[in-house]
Amino acid sequence: MVKEVQRVIIVSLAGLLLGWMIFLFGATISNKNLIIDILYYVITTLLFVSSFLALYKKHQQYKIGILKYMMIIITFFELIITYYIINQHL
């Protein structure tokens, strides 16, 4: 595998992990406070989107299957946190 692709995968996994950790920390301390939940949701979404876009850019160049798989995983995690926010505040 090309070194660039390996670096993008590692950075995307790090962004995914950091996003999850930030969101879980925010969900733990928020006590169902909408403003705090939205703040941590936005930070997490920005991390997920940046990871997704990095993978998408490399996927356009190299067409490696793992990149597409990682994009699907990021989309799935974004759906999970969106469902959590909607479920907690509606």
C-alpha positions in Angstrom: 0.0 0.0 0.0 1.2 3.5 -0.8 2.7 5.4 2.2 0.3 8.4 1.5 -2.7 6.1 1.8 -1.4 4.5 5.0 -0.9 8.0 6.5 -4.4 9.1 5.5 -5.9 5.9 7.0 -4.1 6.4 10.3 -5.0 10.1 10.5 -8.6 9.3 9.7 -8.8 6.6 12.4 -7.2 9.1 14.8 -9.9 11.7 13.9 -12.6 9.1 14.3 -11.3 8.1 17.7 -10.8 11.6 18.9 -14.3 12.6 17.7 -15.9 9.7 19.6 -13.9 10.5 22.7 -14.9 14.2 22.6 -18.6 13.3 21.9 -18.7 10.8 24.8 -17.1 13.3 27.1 -19.6 15.9 26.1 -22.5 13.5 26.5 -21.3 12.5 29.9 -21.0 16.1 31.3 -24.0 17.7 29.6 -26.8 16.3 31.8 -29.1 16.6 28.7 -28.2 20.3 28.3 -29.0 21.1 24.6 -26.3 23.8 24.2 -23.5 21.6 25.5 -24.6 18.6 23.5 -24.8 20.7 20.3 -21.3 22.2 20.9 -19.8 18.7 21.3 -21.9 17.4 18.4 -20.5 20.2 16.1 -16.9 19.5 17.1 -17.3 15.8 16.5 -19.1 16.3 13.2 -16.2 18.6 12.0 -13.7 15.9 12.9 -15.7 13.2 11.1 -16.2 15.4 8.0 -12.5 16.2 7.8 -11.6 12.6 8.1 -14.2 11.6 5.5 -13.0 14.3 3.0 -9.4 13.1 3.4 -10.4 9.6 2.7 -12.6 10.7 -0.3 -9.7 12.6 -1.8 -7.4 9.6 -1.6 -10.1 7.3 -2.9 -10.4 9.4 -6.0 -6.7 8.9 -6.7 -6.1 5.3 -5.7 -9.5 3.5 -5.7 -8.6 1.2 -2.8 -11.5 -0.6 -1.1 -10.4 0.1 2.5 -10.9 3.8 1.9 -14.5 3.3 0.9 -15.0 1.0 3.9 -13.6 3.7 6.2 -16.0 6.3 4.6 -18.9 4.0 5.3 -17.8 3.5 8.9 -17.5 7.3 9.4 -21.0 7.8 8.0 -22.4 5.1 10.3 -20.9 6.8 13.3 -22.2 10.2 12.3 -25.7 8.6 12.0 -25.3 7.2 15.5 -24.4 10.5 17.2 -27.1 12.3 15.2 -29.7 9.7 16.4 -28.4 10.2 20.0 -28.8 14.0 19.8 -32.3 13.7 18.3 -33.4 11.1 20.7 -32.2 13.0 23.8 -33.7 16.4 22.9 -36.9 15.8 21.1 
